[in-house]
């Protein structure tokens, strides 16, 4: 009886709040029915895909304003943001993307404690003084729009660094080159160099980069990533002097597809250069080789080494050897070595194999050995492979059960290795592995959290609909009563083989403090067990992704962590398919859901700039064999009228280049019209954000506060003022 009263009270509270506020703008229905392979597909909000339309812009603004009013009225929301900011700042400096170059020059991105944005910095030696090379906050102050460093690539001699910078979370990066000694820019910025497909020639006197073509007003957005070119440019020369050397329109004799985005790989001391392609989303593609001396010739004589069907996903160049990671005949991946003096792939020799039950994640080629990171569930350990030892041996790490991420040594100049290690309960730190011994580098000063929380981390396996056992990590404060009253958040992704690994997020401690439970499920579509697990949540098998999610939710309820009135679910980006279809297939299990920059309309996704690059993962609606699966995985099309859906908050940056904001707009408009639960359905927007890259600490803290406040409110743990 008390449960029923609580549920009715929460519903009444939501209705009262809605009536106290101006209602969100209603989206008119302008249905566009379309016959696709014999199926009539309705699209009542197709017009939202024209984001530049003034009416659509007004609707988005109205929705964002309404969401802001709703969120700001939740009891304790401001205090929660302050607490999150305290946790974020107390965790110390944030460091990522460490690259170690010859001469012990170390480059990395660093967001100092309490600051908003990452800066590009370098030091000579682990104990050397830090030098700030690029501070995007200077551009932010000048323009009023947040800027971010998207990527960076130092020259081999350490005298210059190339980097990409973009504004407002757009990821529309331009390429800059900085003279490190003088601190001055070399030449003018080069536009439309979005990705880290930038490389320096071995002599550090020139660089190659992939540039997207300029679009005319008549071009469709789907043309954005088509027909890109790799150009070679001498240091200091203007963009007009760049020489095209690779790409679908540059080297048509190679048979490249229009979506083949190319990059060149060089290494000091190697006479070879490698060209590789991807669709920007999945790394498998074609691989070619040519002598570096061909750059001085009228045309480069590229020779094909591999095609997509050879499934090469990563590679390093050292001397005459190409070391690569592949999944061909290796569902948990393997490393191979090919002598480029006779580049016949069939002659490649095994270099490293995973241990039983392990999955090779990444690798670093050092001076005298290869070190690989090897996954075991959410833990990632390190394994050293010397010449002739394909089995390798495990290396003891300072923290058990954590995840070790290798830092780059692209010149293969060192016998030791730098890596970053985090765990579910400990802040990340950087370590130096010398032989079998790990020592703290001191790059990141250890932080001190404002409260000490004794965490319990439990690894479970959940039986899914077909008997598959799905691994899930559950985190909460020790001593938690499993009586179904705990605010619980289930999170998953389940695409591209991306696996949730052990990590410590200081912001989430604010959720744990509220008695919250966090559950991370590596549903099918992830790579937790290698390629077979990914393929089991891929295109036509995609329903396993959300069915695994439903099974995970039922487990949390059955085991007393939560109940349907205290269980929330979240998915981000491609994880939008997970969260959207979990909610639309089992709405009765959840109090609330967070759609974070999610893929909501899987049918129409490929009609966007970045959507076309995801066909390799999800399929194409134009393909009659792939269309039914896309329709089934499309949240927007699976929303049913008159259904009591849980409360939903969609989050989207208006400058998102990866998942267009119209995905969230269409889903929210449809849910607002269809749901009869009386629970709020809101769209939180940010005009200075995109897909998350480049967001400042302030933006991230505010978003976390909105997510946790919304969930706590809908779980009956907070009131609305």
C-alpha positions as CSV (number, residue, x, y, z in Angstrom):
1,X,0.0,0.0,0.0
2,X,2.8,2.4,0.9
3,X,4.4,1.6,-2.5
4,X,1.2,2.5,-4.3
5,X,0.9,5.8,-2.4
6,X,4.4,6.8,-3.1
7,X,4.0,6.0,-6.8
8,X,0.7,8.1,-7.0
9,X,2.4,10.9,-5.1
10,X,5.3,11.0,-7.5
11,X,2.9,11.1,-10.5
12,X,0.8,13.9,-8.9
13,X,4.0,15.9,-8.2
14,X,5.0,15.6,-11.8
15,X,1.6,16.7,-13.0
16,X,1.5,19.6,-10.5
17,X,4.9,20.8,-11.7
18,X,3.9,20.6,-15.4
19,X,0.7,22.6,-14.7
20,X,2.7,25.3,-12.9
21,X,5.0,25.9,-15.8
22,X,4.4,27.1,-19.3
23,X,3.9,24.0,-21.4
24,X,6.6,23.0,-23.9
25,X,5.9,23.9,-27.5
26,X,3.8,21.3,-29.3
27,X,5.3,20.0,-32.6
28,X,2.7,19.9,-35.4
29,X,2.4,16.5,-37.1
30,X,3.4,16.6,-40.8
31,X,3.5,12.9,-41.6
32,X,5.7,11.7,-44.4
33,X,4.6,8.1,-45.1
34,X,7.1,6.2,-47.2
35,X,6.9,2.7,-48.6
36,X,10.2,0.9,-47.9
37,X,10.5,-2.6,-49.3
38,X,6.7,-3.2,-48.9
39,X,6.4,-1.6,-45.5
40,X,4.7,1.8,-44.9
41,X,6.9,3.8,-42.5
42,X,5.4,6.9,-41.0
43,X,7.6,9.9,-40.2
44,X,5.4,12.6,-38.5
45,X,8.3,14.9,-37.7
46,X,10.5,14.5,-40.8
47,X,10.7,18.3,-41.1
48,X,12.8,18.4,-37.9
49,X,15.7,17.2,-40.1
50,X,16.0,20.7,-41.5
51,X,17.6,22.1,-38.4
52,X,18.2,25.5,-40.0
53,X,14.4,26.1,-40.4
54,X,13.4,29.0,-38.3
55,X,10.3,27.1,-37.0
56,X,12.4,24.1,-36.0
57,X,14.9,26.5,-34.3
58,X,12.1,28.1,-32.4
59,X,10.8,24.7,-31.2
60,X,14.2,23.6,-30.1
61,X,14.7,26.9,-28.1
62,X,11.3,26.5,-26.6
63,X,11.9,22.9,-25.5
64,X,15.3,23.9,-24.1
65,X,13.9,26.8,-22.1
66,X,11.1,24.6,-20.8
67,X,13.6,21.9,-19.7
68,X,15.7,24.5,-18.0
69,X,12.7,25.7,-16.0
70,X,11.8,22.2,-15.0
71,X,15.3,21.2,-13.9
72,X,16.0,24.4,-12.0
73,X,12.9,23.8,-9.9
74,X,14.1,20.4,-8.6
75,X,14.9,20.5,-4.9
76,X,18.7,20.7,-4.3
77,X,19.7,20.8,-7.9
78,X,22.1,23.8,-7.4
79,X,23.6,22.2,-4.3
80,X,24.1,19.0,-6.2
81,X,26.0,20.8,-9.0
82,X,28.2,22.5,-6.4
83,X,28.9,19.1,-4.9
84,X,29.8,17.6,-8.3
85,X,32.1,20.5,-9.0
86,X,33.8,19.9,-5.6
87,X,34.4,16.2,-6.6
88,X,35.6,17.2,-10.0
89,X,38.1,19.7,-8.7
90,X,39.3,17.6,-5.8
91,X,40.2,14.8,-8.2
92,X,43.2,16.9,-9.2
93,X,44.5,17.5,-12.7
94,X,42.9,15.6,-15.6
95,X,45.4,14.3,-18.2
96,X,45.0,12.3,-21.4
97,X,46.4,11.6,-24.8
98,X,50.0,11.2,-23.6
99,X,52.6,10.9,-26.5
100,X,56.3,10.3,-25.7
101,X,58.7,11.4,-28.4
102,X,62.4,11.0,-28.9
103,X,64.6,13.1,-26.6
104,X,62.2,12.3,-23.7
105,X,59.8,15.0,-24.9
106,X,56.4,14.2,-23.5
107,X,53.2,15.8,-24.9
108,X,49.7,15.6,-23.4
109,X,46.4,17.3,-22.8
110,X,45.9,18.6,-19.3
111,X,43.0,20.3,-17.6
112,X,44.5,21.7,-14.3
113,X,42.4,21.3,-11.2
114,X,39.5,23.7,-11.1
115,X,40.0,24.9,-14.7
116,X,37.5,24.5,-17.5
117,X,39.3,23.2,-20.5
118,X,42.2,21.0,-21.6
119,X,45.5,22.7,-22.6
120,X,48.2,21.2,-24.8
121,X,51.4,20.9,-22.8
122,X,54.8,19.4,-23.0
123,X,57.8,18.6,-20.7
124,X,61.3,17.2,-21.2
125,X,61.6,14.2,-19.0
126,X,59.1,13.1,-16.4
127,X,60.5,15.5,-13.9
128,X,60.9,18.4,-16.4
129,X,59.1,21.7,-16.1
130,X,55.7,21.8,-17.8
131,X,55.3,24.2,-20.8
132,X,51.8,25.2,-22.0
133,X,51.8,25.1,-25.8
134,X,48.2,25.8,-26.7
135,X,45.5,27.2,-24.3
136,X,42.1,27.2,-26.1
137,X,40.7,29.4,-23.4
138,X,42.5,32.3,-25.1
139,X,40.3,31.7,-28.1
140,X,37.3,31.3,-25.9
141,X,37.9,34.7,-24.3
142,X,38.4,36.3,-27.7
143,X,35.3,34.9,-29.4
144,X,33.0,34.1,-26.5
145,X,32.6,30.6,-27.8
146,X,34.2,27.6,-26.1
147,X,37.2,26.2,-28.1
148,X,38.9,22.8,-27.7
149,X,42.0,21.0,-28.9
150,X,40.7,18.0,-30.8
151,X,44.0,16.3,-31.5
152,X,47.7,16.9,-31.8
153,X,50.7,15.3,-33.5
154,X,54.3,16.3,-32.6
155,X,57.1,16.3,-35.2
156,X,59.7,13.6,-34.7
157,X,62.4,16.1,-33.9
158,X,60.2,17.8,-31.3
159,X,60.5,21.2,-32.8
160,X,56.9,21.6,-34.0
161,X,53.5,20.3,-33.1
162,X,50.4,20.0,-35.4
163,X,47.1,20.3,-33.8
164,X,43.4,20.6,-34.5
165,X,41.1,23.1,-32.8
166,X,37.4,23.6,-33.1
167,X,34.6,25.8,-31.5
168,X,31.4,25.1,-29.7
169,X,31.7,21.4,-29.6
170,X,31.4,21.3,-33.4
171,X,34.5,19.2,-34.0
172,X,34.9,21.2,-37.2
173,X,38.7,21.4,-36.6
174,X,41.2,23.4,-38.5
175,X,44.8,22.3,-38.6
176,X,47.5,24.5,-37.0
177,X,51.2,24.1,-36.8
178,X,53.1,25.6,-33.8
179,X,56.9,26.3,-33.5
180,X,57.5,25.1,-30.0
181,X,60.6,27.2,-29.3
182,X,59.1,30.5,-30.4
183,X,55.5,29.8,-29.5
184,X,54.4,31.2,-32.9
185,X,52.1,29.7,-35.5
186,X,53.7,28.4,-38.8
187,X,51.6,29.4,-41.7
188,X,47.8,29.9,-41.7
189,X,45.3,27.4,-40.3
190,X,44.1,24.8,-42.8
191,X,40.3,24.2,-42.6
192,X,38.3,21.0,-42.7
193,X,41.0,18.7,-41.1
194,X,38.6,17.1,-38.6
195,X,40.3,13.9,-37.6
196,X,43.8,13.0,-36.3
197,X,44.8,11.7,-39.8
198,X,47.9,13.9,-39.6
199,X,51.5,12.6,-39.9
200,X,55.0,14.0,-40.1
201,X,57.5,12.8,-42.7
202,X,60.6,11.1,-41.1
203,X,62.7,14.2,-41.6
204,X,60.1,16.4,-39.8
205,X,60.2,18.8,-42.8
206,X,56.7,18.1,-44.1
207,X,53.4,16.6,-43.0
208,X,50.4,14.8,-44.5
209,X,46.8,15.4,-43.6
210,X,43.3,14.4,-44.6
211,X,41.2,17.3,-45.7
212,X,37.4,17.1,-46.3
213,X,36.2,18.8,-49.5
214,X,34.3,22.1,-49.3
215,X,30.5,21.7,-49.7
216,X,28.5,23.9,-52.0
217,X,25.0,25.1,-51.0
218,X,23.6,22.5,-53.3
219,X,25.5,19.6,-51.8
220,X,23.7,17.2,-49.4
221,X,25.1,16.8,-45.9
222,X,25.8,13.2,-46.8
223,X,28.6,14.5,-49.0
224,X,30.6,15.7,-46.0
225,X,33.0,12.7,-45.7
226,X,33.0,11.6,-49.3
227,X,35.9,12.1,-51.6
228,X,38.3,13.4,-49.0
229,X,42.0,13.8,-49.9
230,X,45.3,13.2,-48.3
231,X,47.7,16.0,-49.0
232,X,51.5,16.4,-48.5
233,X,52.7,19.9,-47.5
234,X,56.2,21.2,-46.8
235,X,56.5,22.9,-43.4
236,X,55.8,26.6,-43.7
237,X,54.2,26.4,-47.2
238,X,50.7,27.7,-47.8
239,X,47.7,25.4,-48.2
240,X,47.7,26.1,-51.9
241,X,51.1,24.4,-52.3
242,X,49.8,21.1,-50.8
243,X,50.2,18.1,-53.2
244,X,47.4,15.5,-53.2
245,X,48.8,12.0,-52.8
246,X,46.0,9.7,-51.8
247,X,42.2,9.4,-52.0
248,X,39.2,8.3,-54.1
249,X,39.6,11.2,-56.6
250,X,43.4,11.4,-56.4
251,X,44.3,7.7,-56.9
252,X,41.3,6.3,-58.8
253,X,43.4,3.3,-60.0
254,X,43.4,1.9,-56.4
255,X,39.6,1.4,-56.5
256,X,38.8,3.3,-53.3
257,X,35.2,4.0,-52.3
258,X,34.0,7.5,-52.0
259,X,33.8,7.0,-48.2
260,X,37.4,5.8,-47.8
261,X,39.0,8.4,-45.6
262,X,42.8,8.0,-45.8
263,X,45.7,8.5,-43.5
264,X,49.5,8.1,-44.0
265,X,51.8,6.4,-41.5
266,X,55.5,7.3,-41.2
267,X,58.2,6.3,-38.7
268,X,61.7,7.7,-38.3
269,X,64.3,5.4,-39.8
270,X,61.8,3.6,-42.0
271,X,62.1,3.9,-45.8
272,X,58.4,3.1,-46.1
273,X,55.0,4.9,-45.8
274,X,51.7,3.2,-45.2
275,X,48.3,4.5,-46.5
276,X,45.2,3.2,-44.8
277,X,41.5,3.9,-45.1
278,X,38.5,3.8,-42.8
279,X,34.9,5.1,-42.9
280,X,35.8,7.3,-39.9
281,X,33.8,5.0,-37.6
282,X,35.2,1.5,-38.0
283,X,39.0,1.2,-38.5
284,X,39.0,-1.7,-40.9
285,X,39.9,-0.8,-44.5
286,X,42.4,-1.0,-47.2
287,X,46.2,-0.8,-46.6
288,X,48.9,0.3,-49.1
289,X,52.6,0.7,-49.0
290,X,55.1,2.9,-51.0
291,X,58.7,4.2,-50.6
292,X,58.9,7.5,-48.8
293,X,61.1,8.7,-51.7
294,X,58.0,8.5,-54.0
295,X,56.8,11.8,-52.4
296,X,59.3,13.6,-54.7
297,X,57.9,11.8,-57.8
298,X,55.0,13.0,-59.9
299,X,52.9,10.3,-58.4
300,X,53.2,7.8,-55.6
301,X,53.4,4.2,-56.6
302,X,51.0,2.7,-54.0
303,X,50.9,-1.1,-53.7
304,X,48.0,-2.8,-52.0
305,X,48.8,-4.9,-48.9
306,X,45.3,-5.6,-47.6
307,X,41.6,-5.0,-48.1
308,X,38.7,-4.7,-45.7
309,X,38.2,-8.5,-45.6
310,X,41.7,-8.8,-44.0
311,X,40.2,-7.0,-41.0
312,X,43.3,-5.0,-40.0
313,X,42.2,-2.6,-37.2
314,X,45.5,-1.1,-36.0
315,X,49.1,-0.9,-37.1
316,X,52.6,0.5,-36.3
317,X,55.6,1.0,-38.6
318,X,59.1,0.1,-37.5
319,X,62.0,-0.1,-40.0
320,X,61.0,-2.6,-42.7
321,X,58.3,-4.1,-40.5
322,X,54.6,-3.4,-40.3
323,X,53.1,-4.7,-37.0
324,X,49.4,-4.9,-37.1
325,X,46.4,-6.1,-35.1
326,X,43.8,-8.1,-36.9
327,X,40.7,-10.2,-36.2
328,X,41.0,-12.4,-39.2
329,X,40.9,-16.0,-38.0
330,X,41.4,-14.4,-34.5
331,X,38.0,-13.6,-32.8
332,X,39.9,-12.1,-29.8
333,X,42.5,-10.5,-32.1
334,X,46.2,-11.1,-32.7
335,X,49.3,-9.2,-33.6
336,X,51.2,-10.0,-36.8
337,X,54.4,-8.7,-38.4
338,X,54.9,-8.2,-42.2
339,X,58.3,-7.5,-43.9
340,X,57.6,-4.7,-46.3
341,X,60.4,-5.6,-48.6
342,X,58.1,-8.5,-49.7
343,X,54.7,-7.2,-48.7
344,X,52.6,-10.3,-49.3
345,X,50.1,-10.5,-46.4
346,X,50.1,-14.3,-46.5
347,X,53.8,-14.1,-45.4
348,X,53.0,-12.2,-42.2
349,X,54.2,-13.9,-39.1
350,X,52.4,-14.2,-35.7
351,X,53.9,-11.8,-33.2
352,X,51.4,-11.9,-30.2
353,X,48.4,-14.1,-29.3
354,X,46.0,-13.4,-26.5
355,X,45.9,-15.6,-23.4
356,X,43.0,-18.0,-22.9
357,X,39.9,-15.9,-22.3
358,X,41.7,-12.6,-23.0
359,X,41.1,-10.0,-25.8
360,X,44.0,-7.9,-27.2
361,X,42.9,-4.3,-27.0
362,X,45.9,-2.2,-28.0
363,X,49.7,-2.4,-28.3
364,X,52.9,-0.4,-28.2
365,X,56.0,-1.3,-30.2
366,X,59.0,-0.5,-28.0
367,X,62.7,-0.6,-28.7
368,X,63.0,-4.3,-28.0
369,X,59.6,-5.7,-27.3
370,X,55.9,-5.3,-27.8
371,X,53.6,-4.5,-24.9
372,X,49.9,-5.2,-25.4
373,X,46.9,-4.4,-23.2
374,X,44.7,-7.5,-22.7
375,X,41.1,-7.4,-21.6
376,X,39.5,-9.7,-19.1
377,X,36.0,-8.4,-18.6
378,X,36.1,-4.8,-17.4
379,X,39.8,-5.2,-16.3
380,X,42.7,-4.5,-18.7
381,X,46.1,-5.9,-17.9
382,X,49.5,-5.6,-19.7
383,X,51.4,-8.4,-21.4
384,X,55.0,-8.3,-22.8
385,X,55.9,-10.1,-26.0
386,X,59.5,-10.5,-27.0
387,X,60.8,-11.8,-30.3
388,X,59.7,-15.4,-30.9
389,X,57.4,-15.4,-27.8
390,X,53.9,-15.3,-29.2
391,X,52.4,-16.3,-25.8
392,X,54.0,-13.4,-23.9
393,X,53.8,-13.1,-20.2
394,X,51.5,-11.0,-17.9
395,X,52.9,-8.1,-16.0
396,X,51.9,-7.4,-12.4
397,X,50.2,-4.0,-12.0
398,X,50.0,-1.7,-8.9
399,X,46.2,-2.0,-8.8
400,X,44.3,-5.3,-9.2
401,X,41.2,-5.3,-11.3
402,X,41.9,-1.9,-12.9
403,X,42.2,-1.0,-16.6
404,X,45.6,-0.1,-18.0
405,X,45.7,2.1,-21.1
406,X,49.0,2.3,-23.0
407,X,50.4,5.7,-23.9
408,X,52.0,6.3,-27.3
409,X,55.6,5.8,-28.3
410,X,55.2,6.3,-32.0
411,X,59.0,6.5,-32.7
412,X,59.6,3.2,-30.8
413,X,62.4,5.0,-29.0
414,X,62.1,3.5,-25.5
415,X,62.6,0.2,-23.7
416,X,60.2,1.2,-21.0
417,X,56.5,2.0,-21.3
418,X,54.1,4.7,-20.0
419,X,50.6,3.7,-19.1
420,X,47.5,5.1,-17.4
421,X,45.8,3.0,-14.8
422,X,42.4,3.5,-13.3
423,X,39.9,1.3,-11.4
424,X,36.3,1.4,-10.2
425,X,37.4,2.8,-6.9
426,X,40.6,4.7,-7.5
427,X,41.5,7.8,-9.5
428,X,43.6,7.4,-12.6
429,X,47.4,7.8,-12.4
430,X,50.2,7.5,-14.9
431,X,52.9,4.8,-14.4
432,X,56.2,4.0,-16.0
433,X,56.8,0.3,-16.6
434,X,60.5,-0.6,-16.7
435,X,61.0,-4.4,-17.0
436,X,58.6,-5.8,-14.5
437,X,58.5,-2.7,-12.2
438,X,55.9,0.1,-12.3
439,X,56.7,3.5,-10.7
440,X,54.5,6.5,-10.4
441,X,55.5,9.1,-13.1
442,X,54.2,12.0,-11.0
443,X,52.6,13.5,-14.1
444,X,49.3,13.7,-12.3
445,X,49.3,15.0,-8.8
446,X,47.0,12.8,-6.7
447,X,43.8,14.4,-5.7
448,X,41.9,14.2,-2.4
449,X,38.2,13.7,-2.6
450,X,36.0,15.7,-0.3
451,X,34.5,12.6,1.3
452,X,35.8,9.0,1.7
453,X,33.2,6.5,0.5
454,X,33.8,2.8,1.1
455,X,32.7,1.4,-2.3
456,X,31.4,-2.1,-3.0
457,X,32.1,-3.3,-6.5
458,X,30.3,-6.5,-7.6
459,X,30.8,-8.3,-10.9
460,X,27.8,-10.4,-12.0
461,X,26.6,-12.3,-15.0
462,X,23.0,-11.9,-16.0
463,X,21.0,-14.5,-17.9
464,X,19.5,-12.9,-21.0
465,X,16.5,-13.9,-23.0
466,X,18.3,-16.6,-24.9
467,X,20.5,-17.9,-22.1
468,X,23.6,-15.8,-22.9
469,X,25.3,-14.6,-19.8
470,X,25.8,-10.8,-19.8
471,X,28.5,-9.3,-17.6
472,X,27.5,-6.3,-15.4
473,X,29.3,-4.3,-12.8
474,X,27.4,-2.9,-9.9
475,X,28.8,-0.2,-7.7
476,X,27.4,1.3,-4.5
477,X,28.3,2.3,-0.9
478,X,29.1,-0.7,1.3
479,X,26.3,-1.7,3.6
480,X,23.6,-0.8,1.1
481,X,20.2,-2.5,1.9
482,X,18.9,-4.3,-1.0
483,X,15.2,-3.4,-0.3
484,X,14.3,-2.0,-3.7
485,X,14.4,1.6,-2.6
486,X,17.8,2.7,-3.9
487,X,18.0,5.1,-6.8
488,X,19.7,3.0,-9.4
489,X,21.1,3.9,-12.8
490,X,21.7,1.3,-15.5
491,X,24.1,2.4,-18.2
492,X,25.3,0.6,-21.4
493,X,26.5,1.2,-24.9
494,X,26.7,-1.9,-27.0
495,X,28.0,-0.9,-30.4
496,X,31.3,-1.0,-32.5
497,X,32.8,-3.4,-30.0
498,X,33.2,-0.6,-27.5
499,X,33.5,-2.1,-24.0
500,X,32.9,-0.3,-20.7
501,X,36.2,-0.7,-18.7
502,X,37.0,-0.1,-15.1
503,X,37.2,3.6,-14.5
504,X,36.7,6.1,-11.7
505,X,34.4,9.0,-12.3
506,X,34.7,11.4,-9.4
507,X,31.4,13.1,-10.4
508,X,29.5,9.9,-9.9
509,X,30.4,10.0,-6.2
510,X,27.8,12.6,-5.8
511,X,25.3,10.0,-7.0
512,X,26.7,7.3,-4.6
513,X,26.4,9.8,-1.8
514,X,22.7,10.0,-2.4
515,X,22.5,6.3,-1.7
516,X,22.7,5.7,-5.5
517,X,23.7,2.5,-7.3
518,X,25.5,2.4,-10.6
519,X,25.2,-0.6,-12.9
520,X,27.3,-0.9,-16.1
521,X,26.3,-3.7,-18.5
522,X,28.4,-4.9,-21.3
523,X,25.5,-5.9,-23.5
524,X,26.1,-7.6,-26.8
525,X,27.5,-5.3,-29.4
526,X,30.3,-4.5,-27.0
527,X,33.7,-6.3,-27.4
528,X,34.0,-7.7,-23.9
529,X,34.4,-11.2,-25.2
530,X,35.9,-10.3,-28.6
531,X,34.4,-10.2,-32.1
532,X,31.7,-12.9,-31.6
533,X,30.1,-10.8,-28.8
534,X,30.2,-7.7,-31.0
535,X,28.7,-9.6,-33.9
536,X,25.9,-10.8,-31.6
537,X,24.6,-7.3,-31.3
538,X,25.2,-6.1,-34.8
539,X,22.8,-5.2,-37.6
540,X,20.3,-8.1,-37.8
541,X,21.3,-9.4,-34.3
542,X,21.0,-5.9,-32.8
543,X,17.9,-6.8,-30.7
544,X,20.2,-8.7,-28.4
545,X,21.6,-5.3,-27.3
546,X,18.4,-4.1,-25.7
547,X,17.2,-7.5,-24.7
548,X,20.4,-7.9,-22.7
549,X,19.5,-4.5,-21.2
550,X,16.0,-5.6,-20.2
551,X,17.5,-8.7,-18.6
552,X,20.0,-6.5,-16.7
553,X,17.2,-4.3,-15.5
554,X,15.1,-7.3,-14.3
555,X,18.2,-8.6,-12.4
556,X,18.6,-5.3,-10.6
557,X,14.9,-5.4,-9.5
558,X,14.9,-9.1,-8.6
559,X,18.0,-8.7,-6.5
560,X,16.6,-5.8,-4.6
561,X,18.9,-3.1,-5.8
562,X,16.0,-1.2,-7.2
563,X,12.3,-1.4,-8.1
564,X,10.5,0.0,-11.1
565,X,9.9,3.2,-9.3
566,X,13.7,3.7,-8.5
567,X,15.3,2.3,-11.6
568,X,16.7,4.6,-14.3
569,X,18.5,3.8,-17.5
570,X,20.9,5.8,-19.7
571,X,22.6,5.4,-23.1
572,X,24.9,7.8,-25.0
573,X,25.4,8.2,-28.7
574,X,25.1,4.8,-30.3
575,X,24.0,3.7,-26.8
576,X,20.8,5.7,-27.7
577,X,19.6,2.5,-29.5
578,X,20.2,0.6,-26.3
579,X,18.3,3.0,-24.0
580,X,15.6,3.9,-26.4
581,X,14.6,0.4,-27.2
582,X,14.9,-0.8,-23.6
583,X,12.4,1.9,-22.7
584,X,10.1,1.3,-25.6
585,X,10.1,-2.5,-25.1
586,X,9.8,-2.6,-21.3
587,X,8.6,0.8,-20.1
588,X,7.1,-0.7,-17.0
589,X,10.6,-1.4,-15.5
590,X,11.8,2.2,-15.3
591,X,11.0,5.4,-13.4
592,X,13.1,7.5,-15.8
593,X,15.5,7.4,-18.8
594,X,18.3,9.6,-20.1
595,X,18.8,9.8,-23.9
596,X,22.2,11.4,-24.1
597,X,23.0,12.6,-27.7
598,X,21.4,9.4,-28.8
599,X,20.7,7.7,-32.1
600,X,16.9,7.7,-32.0
601,X,15.9,7.4,-35.7
602,X,18.0,4.6,-37.1
603,X,16.1,4.5,-40.3
604,X,16.9,8.0,-41.4
605,X,20.3,8.3,-39.7
606,X,22.2,7.8,-42.9
607,X,20.7,10.9,-44.4
608,X,23.0,13.0,-42.1
609,X,26.6,14.0,-42.6
610,X,28.0,11.5,-40.1
611,X,25.2,9.0,-40.4
612,X,26.5,7.7,-43.7
613,X,29.7,6.6,-41.9
614,X,27.7,4.3,-39.6
615,X,26.2,2.1,-42.3
616,X,29.0,-0.4,-41.7
617,X,27.8,-0.8,-38.1
618,X,24.0,-0.6,-38.4
619,X,23.1,-1.1,-42.1
620,X,21.2,0.9,-44.7
621,X,17.5,1.4,-45.0
622,X,18.0,1.3,-48.8
623,X,19.1,-2.4,-48.5
624,X,16.0,-4.6,-48.3
625,X,17.9,-7.2,-46.2
626,X,19.1,-4.6,-43.6
627,X,16.0,-2.4,-43.5
628,X,13.9,-4.6,-41.2
629,X,16.6,-4.6,-38.5
630,X,17.0,-0.8,-38.8
631,X,13.3,-0.3,-38.3
632,X,13.3,-2.5,-35.3
633,X,16.2,-0.7,-33.7
634,X,14.8,2.7,-34.3
635,X,13.3,4.1,-31.1
636,X,11.4,6.8,-32.9
637,X,9.5,4.3,-35.0
638,X,8.8,2.0,-32.1
639,X,7.0,4.6,-29.8
640,X,3.4,3.6,-29.5
641,X,0.5,5.9,-28.7
642,X,-1.3,5.6,-25.4
643,X,1.6,3.9,-23.6
644,X,2.7,4.8,-20.1
645,X,6.3,5.6,-20.7
646,X,8.7,6.5,-17.9
647,X,9.9,10.1,-17.5
648,X,12.5,10.9,-20.3
649,X,15.1,13.6,-20.5
650,X,17.0,13.8,-23.9
651,X,20.3,15.7,-23.8
652,X,21.8,17.2,-27.0
653,X,24.3,19.9,-28.0
654,X,23.0,21.9,-31.0
655,X,26.4,21.7,-32.7
656,X,26.6,17.9,-32.6
657,X,28.4,16.7,-35.7
658,X,28.1,13.0,-34.9
659,X,24.5,12.5,-34.0
660,X,22.4,15.4,-35.3
661,X,20.1,17.1,-32.8
662,X,17.1,16.1,-34.8
663,X,17.4,12.6,-33.5
664,X,16.5,13.8,-30.0
665,X,14.0,16.3,-31.3
666,X,12.0,13.7,-33.3
667,X,12.0,11.2,-30.4
668,X,10.9,13.8,-27.8
669,X,8.2,15.2,-30.0
670,X,6.9,11.7,-30.6
671,X,7.1,10.7,-26.9
672,X,5.3,14.0,-25.8
673,X,2.5,13.1,-28.1
674,X,2.3,9.4,-27.3
675,X,3.0,8.9,-23.6
676,X,-0.1,8.8,-21.3
677,X,1.9,8.3,-18.0
678,X,1.7,12.0,-17.1
679,X,5.5,11.9,-16.5
680,X,7.7,14.6,-17.9
681,X,9.3,14.3,-21.3
682,X,11.9,17.1,-21.8
683,X,14.7,18.0,-24.2
684,X,17.7,19.6,-22.6
685,X,19.8,21.5,-25.2
686,X,23.1,23.4,-25.1
687,X,23.8,25.9,-27.9
688,X,27.6,25.8,-27.1
689,X,28.0,22.0,-27.1
690,X,28.2,19.2,-29.6
691,X,28.6,15.5,-29.0
692,X,30.6,16.0,-25.8
693,X,34.1,16.6,-27.2
694,X,35.3,20.0,-26.2
695,X,32.7,20.5,-23.5
696,X,34.2,22.4,-20.5
697,X,34.3,21.1,-17.0
698,X,31.6,23.6,-16.2
699,X,29.3,22.2,-18.9
700,X,30.0,18.6,-17.8
701,X,29.3,19.3,-14.2
702,X,26.0,21.1,-15.0
703,X,24.9,18.2,-17.2
704,X,25.7,15.6,-14.5
705,X,23.7,17.7,-12.0
706,X,20.7,17.8,-14.3
707,X,20.9,14.0,-14.9
708,X,21.1,13.1,-11.3
709,X,18.5,15.7,-10.2
710,X,16.0,14.6,-12.8
711,X,16.5,10.9,-11.9
712,X,16.2,11.5,-8.1
713,X,13.1,13.6,-8.7
714,X,11.4,11.0,-10.7
715,X,12.4,8.3,-8.2
716,X,10.7,10.2,-5.5
717,X,13.9,11.2,-3.7
718,X,13.5,14.9,-4.5
719,X,10.6,17.4,-4.7
720,X,10.1,20.1,-7.3
721,X,9.8,23.6,-5.8
